Amino acid sequence: MKRTANSAATLALFLLSGAAMAGPAADNPKDSNLQGPAEATTSATLPSVSGTVTKVDEATGKISIDHQAIPNLSMDAMTMVFKAADPDLLKAARPGDAVTFTADKVNGQLTVMTLKKDK
């Protein structure tokens, strides 16, 4: 009987130490490097940003935009290369186009989520 009590105590300590070793990232998914669906920000909640297209590379699915500050990415105004969330976003974009877009970090890459030509 004493052996069963010791085994149960050892198991309990093992389980508790595993939770402690997991650390804050296990408690708060935003602290981890993984970006799962629970973290995905919807395009509707992303701030719209103004910019000018400087380059479009449909072959790589990337677009360069000279843009205003992007608050959700803590990014100042600059020219930046973004991956397109949907390659179709690039079809109508041309260098020199004034655009309004939303951007987010997806799988570690700066990504244009929506893109609309300004009139």
Summary of the structure (lengths in Angstrom):
residues: 119
radius of gyration: 22.6
end to end distance: 80.8
largest distance: 80.8
contacts: 281
relative contact order: 0.17
helix: 33%
strand: 35%
